[in-house]
């Protein structure tokens, strides 16, 4: 028996809005069956899907799991992502890696590393 990663799930206040942010960030589309309660990105594509599920409670504290992304045109991508609604949290250059920590519109943090 083999286990495969099917989806990374975000609890959120509005599934279609947050799915729209992540779809734009990844240059993809929100899957057709999305609504304010449940939406996915890349459900039938290669790799795991991103799933967004509306929950009644607000997020409390820092998320314990985050996505690490990378880009060759790092500065341009940081500017593009901030333009989509992300907030810049901090910038690091450690362990031989240069990256920025950002927060999506609902405050979930993620990192974008510079491909060198």
SULRAWO-V143272 format. One record per backbone hydrogen bond with DSSP energy under -0.5 kcal/mol. NH is the residue of the N-H (numbers start at 1). CO is the residue of the C=O. E is the energy in kcal/mol with one decimal. If there is no record, write none. Layout:
BEGIN
nh: (NH | NH)
co: (CO | CO)
e: (E | E)
END
This chain:
BEGIN
nh: (6 | 8 | 9 | 10 | 11 | 12 | 15 | 18 | 19 | 20 | 21 | 22 | 23 | 24 | 25 | 26 | 27 | 28 | 31 | 34 | 35 | 39 | 41 | 42 | 45 | 49 | 50 | 51 | 51 | 52 | 53 | 54 | 55 | 69 | 69 | 71 | 74 | 77 | 78 | 79 | 80 | 81 | 82 | 83 | 84 | 85 | 85 | 86 | 87 | 89 | 90 | 92 | 94 | 97 | 99 | 99 | 100 | 101 | 102 | 102 | 103 | 104 | 107 | 110 | 111 | 112 | 113 | 114 | 115 | 115 | 116)
co: (4 | 49 | 7 | 51 | 9 | 53 | 36 | 14 | 15 | 16 | 17 | 18 | 19 | 20 | 21 | 22 | 24 | 23 | 40 | 31 | 38 | 52 | 50 | 29 | 42 | 6 | 41 | 8 | 49 | 39 | 10 | 37 | 12 | 67 | 111 | 113 | 72 | 73 | 74 | 75 | 76 | 77 | 78 | 79 | 80 | 81 | 82 | 81 | 103 | 101 | 101 | 99 | 97 | 94 | 92 | 97 | 112 | 90 | 100 | 110 | 87 | 108 | 104 | 102 | 67 | 100 | 69 | 98 | 71 | 113 | 114)
e: (-0.7 | -2.4 | -0.5 | -3.2 | -0.5 | -2.3 | -2.6 | -2.2 | -2.6 | -2.1 | -1.7 | -2.2 | -2.7 | -2.2 | -2.5 | -2.1 | -1.1 | -3.3 | -3.0 | -1.5 | -2.3 | -2.1 | -2.2 | -0.6 | -0.7 | -3.0 | -2.4 | -2.6 | -0.5 | -3.1 | -2.5 | -2.8 | -2.4 | -0.6 | -2.9 | -2.1 | -1.4 | -2.1 | -2.7 | -2.2 | -2.3 | -2.8 | -2.4 | -2.1 | -1.1 | -0.5 | -1.2 | -1.9 | -2.5 | -3.0 | -1.5 | -3.2 | -1.7 | -2.4 | -2.3 | -0.5 | -2.0 | -3.2 | -0.5 | -3.2 | -2.4 | -2.7 | -2.7 | -2.4 | -2.5 | -2.4 | -3.2 | -3.1 | -2.6 | -0.6 | -0.6)
END
